[in-house]
Amino acid sequence: MKKTASFLFASVLFANLFFGNLHVFADADRAKREIVQTEVKFTDIDQTYWAKNEIMRLVENGLMDGYRDLQFRPAAPITVGEAAKVFYLALSLPKASNEISFDDIDDEDEQLKNAVRATIAEGIFAAKSDRVFGADEPLTIAKMSSALSKAFNVHLTKEDLVNIGPLYKDILAPAKLSKLPTSVQVFVEDQLPVDRATFAFIVHQILMENGTLDSFKNYILSDADYSTTFKPVEATVYLLKVSFDEHPIYLRSTDQIVFDHHERIDYGYSRDNIYTYSVGEKGAAIELTVRSFDNGDYFLFSKLENPSASELQVDVLQKENFVDSYAFYRFDRNQIKRNSDDVFNADRTSYPTGVLRFINEDGTVQERMVGQAYRSRQLSMDYDRGGRSQMRELLKEEEALSFTKIGSTFMSVHTLLSNGNDIVDQWYLNSENLLFENDDHRENWMLESAKYYKKRNSWYTALGPFNKMATTTEPLPENGQGYGRNLLLLKEDRAMELYHQQQDRYFENLIYNSFVNLQNFRGDKPYWETEVTSTYLKDLYGITAPFIDTRFNEQIALFYYRSGDVFGIEDYQEPLRNYADLLASQKEEGHVIVVGEDAYYISDYFPIIQDVPTHASMNHVLGGMNILLMAYNEFDDEKYLETARSIQKAIAIQKEDWLRNNNDIWYRISPDLDFKGDDYKHLTLEDLINSYKLWSDIDKTFLPVLEEMIESKAAYLSDEQLGYTTKIKKGLEEIGLLKYLPEGEERTDAL
């Protein structure tokens, strides 16, 4: 209703300029005309807009302005406060002597405060009460007519509008109004809001008529640069600045946004500034986490939680100034090959949207990696004996990014769209430098992200990345699209490898981010506990989350140990020591499978709530033993070596039982000493090679057993044409056993 009425009113006033009492430009020769070529200033005012010239002139003269999201919003109602500013500036009103203050006027907005006081003093506007001016209320036809009369002695009547505007005539026709109650007639005649374009048009013509403006300017605007997905928001919005002066970040929504609180967390090598806002009146909130690193780069994680059933949209805007040109490199140039038959267990996530590159006017270059938006629903399951399992149900992954370049200002829009009763996450990573050393590195990463999309993080949040959970987890949604924080993917092993090879800034940032996520996930505990229940373990042993997975803790300890020193992580050896202590204590705790005197395996899982022994799988066994040997080398504690010897003795005793007829290795040994399951294809061979390398420097008597198992596992891979990983090839070369390199292709990721 508001938009239609404003449009009709604009049409009438346009005609009124020719026939009504303003009489401006009835003769084209009455004013000097200028042609002005200039850059487009607003995303919603182009060359064809009917009030383009009037709006641009008032903006040029500082009488009106657009909003900080590069829009003028011509169809939005102008507020009384905005109109007061125009009158104050156009009439050069003196500052009023009164010091009256209003609750709805920000004391820091000096111009608005002066405009309100001056227009009240001149009788142009009146306050609603002693404490409220009504600055944010729409300017109605009645209020505008009164203000124009008092400010410029210009009088607009209903008859003028009825006689001139056919569309307005239809609304205000006496025959039509006579059928309505008198109160409704008054509302239609007086209370329709005036849009910003119409108000600008009228004020411009008045200033032309009274000589304040001595010429009419016809603006020839340059073409604006938009992404295909960019759409201006026509409605009146709430627009709040979050942080940063050089790269300002804003929140935008048609629902009211109110700041709640700010929190800062310092990790030493990284800092989180967390800004929380309430949105609307139904309990929704948006949380922005700016995670900045010592190299000057930062992640921005956005999380919109909407507990109501109503739709809600919040845009995160970032503006870059002094941009000469830009480029956008999209990930989807490399298509993902999905298994069309895999519906229930399919991973519906993909990869980030792309990399934005800005070439600044001073010749410097900066880049931004932009992620997709992920709409999900929180799932959780509480257990009678305590503990909780939680994950998210992925509802949709969709592109959030749109952008525009207006002059030298580049504005990116990251849209979080909620359908109700959901959570929407989105992220981007900003750098003052190139994220990749060269274009080949960037393109190779994009190609790798498409090929190995299931093992590359794409859904980043301030709490860590979310990844597809196996169907043997709970609480799994009906569509199978359950996503959680997988500890093995929380650490960025591939990023660490590529950083050491290529020194790309992007991977450096991923590693720093990984350390933050790991620290937050662990909290004040010495180990990492799972937050998702495995129904496989639940059915076997009655274990529910939380529990300690030895493989997860082993891999995290290695991640810290191998990269923590390089990245300046304080006490980076402690996860290695803590986990080695945990392993060495398990014999006393009873979490072992004994196969002989001083020969045992440590169980794969340590329940937190339940008290039950579990199986031991070969890859967990080897991984734990290798950690103990590394801890012995690092800390020179005999208990680590003693425990490692007991594990290797058990392997030697049961070597023939572990090896299968097809040369593969059994996956696990149960507490009753039964061997079951198919082993991982590549991981166990990687572990065997690492065990051989570690024992070579400590006790060579175990090497023949390990070599025989390496030979057998490699033969199986050759027979099945499963190939080998880069880690397998390098490892065999280091220990002098390259003759066992499996046949087939080399792979980046283990099967």
QUIHU-V224731 format. One record per residue. D_FIRST is the distance of its C-alpha to the first C-alpha in whole Angstrom. Layout:
# QUIHU-V224731
d_first=D_FIRST
d_first=D_FIRST
This chain:
# QUIHU-V224731
d_first=0
d_first=4
d_first=6
d_first=5
d_first=6
d_first=9
d_first=10
d_first=11
d_first=12
d_first=14
d_first=16
d_first=17
d_first=18
d_first=20
d_first=22
d_first=22
d_first=25
d_first=27
d_first=27
d_first=26
d_first=28
d_first=27
d_first=29
d_first=30
d_first=31
d_first=32
d_first=35
d_first=35
d_first=38
d_first=37
d_first=37
d_first=38
d_first=37
d_first=37
d_first=36
d_first=36
d_first=36
d_first=35
d_first=33
d_first=30
d_first=28
d_first=25
d_first=24
d_first=21
d_first=22
d_first=25
d_first=27
d_first=24
d_first=21
d_first=21
d_first=21
d_first=24
d_first=27
d_first=25
d_first=24
d_first=27
d_first=29
d_first=27
d_first=28
d_first=31
d_first=32
d_first=31
d_first=28
d_first=25
d_first=25
d_first=23
d_first=23
d_first=26
d_first=25
d_first=25
d_first=22
d_first=20
d_first=17
d_first=16
d_first=12
d_first=12
d_first=12
d_first=15
d_first=17
d_first=20
d_first=22
d_first=22
d_first=22
d_first=25
d_first=26
d_first=26
d_first=27
d_first=30
d_first=31
d_first=31
d_first=33
d_first=35
d_first=35
d_first=38
d_first=38
d_first=37
d_first=41
d_first=39
d_first=38
d_first=36
d_first=34
d_first=30
d_first=30
d_first=26
d_first=28
d_first=30
d_first=34
d_first=34
d_first=32
d_first=34
d_first=32
d_first=29
d_first=31
d_first=33
d_first=30
d_first=29
d_first=32
d_first=33
d_first=30
d_first=30
d_first=34
d_first=33
d_first=31
d_first=27
d_first=26
d_first=27
d_first=27
d_first=25
d_first=28
d_first=32
d_first=31
d_first=27
d_first=25
d_first=22
d_first=22
d_first=19
d_first=17
d_first=14
d_first=15
d_first=14
d_first=15
d_first=17
d_first=19
d_first=19
d_first=21
d_first=23
d_first=24
d_first=25
d_first=27
d_first=29
d_first=29
d_first=30
d_first=30
d_first=27
d_first=26
d_first=22
d_first=22
d_first=19
d_first=22
d_first=22
d_first=19
d_first=19
d_first=22
d_first=21
d_first=18
d_first=18
d_first=14
d_first=14
d_first=16
d_first=15
d_first=12
d_first=15
d_first=18
d_first=20
d_first=21
d_first=17
d_first=17
d_first=20
d_first=20
d_first=17
d_first=19
d_first=20
d_first=18
d_first=14
d_first=16
d_first=16
d_first=13
d_first=11
d_first=14
d_first=15
d_first=12
d_first=9
d_first=10
d_first=12
d_first=12
d_first=16
d_first=17
d_first=16
d_first=18
d_first=21
d_first=21
d_first=22
d_first=24
d_first=26
d_first=27
d_first=28
d_first=30
d_first=32
d_first=32
d_first=34
d_first=36
d_first=35
d_first=34
d_first=37
d_first=36
d_first=33
d_first=33
d_first=32
d_first=31
d_first=32
d_first=31
d_first=33
d_first=31
d_first=30
d_first=32
d_first=29
d_first=30
d_first=29
d_first=27
d_first=25
d_first=22
d_first=20
d_first=17
d_first=14
d_first=13
d_first=14
d_first=17
d_first=21
d_first=24
d_first=27
d_first=30
d_first=33
d_first=36
d_first=38
d_first=38
d_first=40
d_first=38
d_first=35
d_first=33
d_first=29
d_first=27
d_first=23
d_first=20
d_first=17
d_first=19
d_first=21
d_first=24
d_first=27
d_first=31
d_first=33
d_first=37
d_first=39
d_first=42
d_first=45
d_first=48
d_first=51
d_first=53
d_first=55
d_first=54
d_first=50
d_first=48
d_first=45
d_first=42
d_first=39
d_first=36
d_first=34
d_first=30
d_first=28
d_first=25
d_first=22
d_first=23
d_first=25
d_first=28
d_first=27
d_first=29
d_first=30
d_first=34
d_first=35
d_first=39
d_first=40
d_first=44
d_first=46
d_first=49
d_first=52
d_first=52
d_first=49
d_first=47
d_first=44
d_first=42
d_first=38
d_first=37
d_first=34
d_first=33
d_first=30
d_first=31
d_first=28
d_first=29
d_first=26
d_first=25
d_first=21
d_first=21
d_first=21
d_first=22
d_first=24
d_first=25
d_first=29
d_first=29
d_first=32
d_first=33
d_first=36
d_first=37
d_first=40
d_first=40
d_first=42
d_first=41
d_first=40
d_first=41
d_first=40
d_first=42
d_first=41
d_first=43
d_first=41
d_first=44
d_first=46
d_first=45
d_first=46
d_first=48
d_first=48
d_first=50
d_first=48
d_first=50
d_first=49
d_first=46
d_first=46
d_first=48
d_first=46
d_first=45
d_first=41
d_first=41
d_first=42
d_first=42
d_first=40
d_first=38
d_first=40
d_first=41
d_first=40
d_first=42
d_first=42
d_first=44
d_first=44
d_first=45
d_first=48
d_first=49
d_first=49
d_first=47
d_first=45
d_first=43
d_first=41
d_first=41
d_first=38
d_first=38
d_first=35
d_first=33
d_first=34
d_first=32
d_first=35
d_first=35
d_first=38
d_first=41
d_first=44
d_first=47
d_first=49
d_first=53
d_first=55
d_first=58
d_first=55
d_first=53
d_first=50
d_first=49
d_first=46
d_first=44
d_first=40
d_first=39
d_first=37
d_first=34
d_first=33
d_first=35
d_first=32
d_first=32
d_first=30
d_first=31
d_first=29
d_first=30
d_first=30
d_first=32
d_first=31
d_first=34
d_first=37
d_first=34
d_first=34
d_first=31
d_first=31
d_first=28
d_first=29
d_first=27
d_first=27
d_first=25
d_first=25
d_first=25
d_first=26
d_first=29
d_first=31
d_first=32
d_first=31
d_first=34
d_first=34
d_first=37
d_first=38
d_first=42
d_first=42
d_first=45
d_first=46
d_first=49
d_first=49
d_first=49
d_first=51
d_first=54
d_first=54
d_first=52
d_first=54
d_first=54
d_first=50
d_first=50
d_first=53
d_first=51
d_first=48
d_first=50
d_first=52
d_first=48
d_first=48
d_first=51
d_first=51
d_first=48
d_first=49
d_first=51
d_first=49
d_first=46
d_first=43
d_first=41
d_first=42
d_first=40
d_first=42
d_first=44
d_first=45
d_first=45
d_first=44
d_first=46
d_first=46
d_first=48
d_first=51
d_first=50
d_first=53
d_first=51
d_first=49
d_first=46
d_first=46
d_first=42
d_first=42
d_first=41
d_first=44
d_first=42
d_first=43
d_first=43
d_first=45
d_first=47
d_first=50
d_first=53
d_first=55
d_first=52
d_first=51
d_first=54
d_first=53
d_first=57
d_first=56
d_first=54
d_first=57
d_first=60
d_first=58
d_first=57
d_first=61
d_first=62
d_first=59
d_first=58
d_first=54
d_first=52
d_first=49
d_first=52
d_first=53
d_first=50
d_first=50
d_first=53
d_first=52
d_first=49
d_first=51
d_first=53
d_first=50
d_first=49
d_first=53
d_first=53
d_first=50
d_first=51
d_first=54
d_first=54
d_first=57
d_first=59
d_first=61
d_first=60
d_first=57
d_first=56
d_first=54
d_first=51
d_first=51
d_first=53
d_first=55
d_first=55
d_first=59
d_first=60
d_first=59
d_first=61
d_first=64
d_first=64
d_first=61
d_first=60
d_first=56
d_first=54
d_first=55
d_first=59
d_first=60
d_first=61
d_first=64
d_first=62
d_first=59
d_first=61
d_first=64
d_first=61
d_first=59
d_first=63
d_first=64
d_first=60
d_first=61
d_first=65
d_first=64
d_first=62
d_first=61
d_first=64
d_first=63
d_first=59
d_first=60
d_first=60
d_first=62
d_first=64
d_first=63
d_first=66
d_first=65
d_first=63
d_first=67
d_first=69
d_first=67
d_first=66
d_first=70
d_first=71
d_first=69
d_first=71
d_first=74
d_first=73
d_first=72
d_first=76
d_first=76
d_first=73
d_first=74
d_first=72
d_first=74
d_first=76
d_first=80
d_first=82
d_first=85
d_first=86
d_first=84
d_first=82
d_first=79
d_first=75
d_first=72
d_first=69
d_first=66
d_first=64
d_first=64
d_first=62
d_first=61
d_first=61
d_first=63
d_first=67
d_first=68
d_first=69
d_first=68
d_first=69
d_first=70
d_first=69
d_first=71
d_first=68
d_first=67
d_first=71
d_first=71
d_first=68
d_first=70
d_first=73
d_first=72
d_first=70
d_first=73
d_first=75
d_first=73
d_first=73
d_first=77
d_first=77
d_first=74
d_first=76
d_first=79
d_first=79
d_first=81
d_first=79
d_first=77
d_first=80
d_first=81
d_first=78
d_first=78
d_first=81
d_first=81
d_first=78
d_first=80
d_first=83
d_first=81
d_first=79
d_first=83
d_first=84
d_first=82
d_first=81
d_first=82
d_first=80
d_first=77
d_first=78
d_first=77
d_first=79
d_first=76
d_first=77
d_first=73
d_first=73
d_first=72
d_first=69
d_first=70
d_first=73
d_first=72
d_first=74
d_first=76
d_first=77
d_first=76
d_first=74
d_first=71
d_first=68
d_first=67
d_first=67
d_first=65
d_first=65
d_first=66
d_first=65
d_first=69
d_first=70
d_first=69
d_first=70
d_first=73
d_first=74
d_first=72
d_first=75
d_first=78
d_first=77
d_first=77
d_first=80
d_first=82
d_first=82
d_first=83
d_first=85
d_first=86
d_first=87
d_first=84
d_first=83
d_first=85
d_first=83
d_first=80
d_first=81
d_first=82
d_first=78
d_first=77
d_first=79
d_first=78
d_first=74
d_first=74
d_first=76
d_first=74
d_first=71
d_first=73
d_first=74
d_first=70
d_first=69
d_first=67
d_first=67
d_first=67
d_first=65
d_first=66
d_first=66
d_first=69
d_first=71
d_first=71
d_first=72
d_first=75
d_first=76
d_first=76
d_first=79
d_first=81
d_first=80
d_first=78
d_first=80
d_first=78
d_first=75
d_first=73
d_first=72
d_first=69
d_first=66
d_first=65
d_first=62
d_first=60
d_first=59
d_first=61
d_first=61
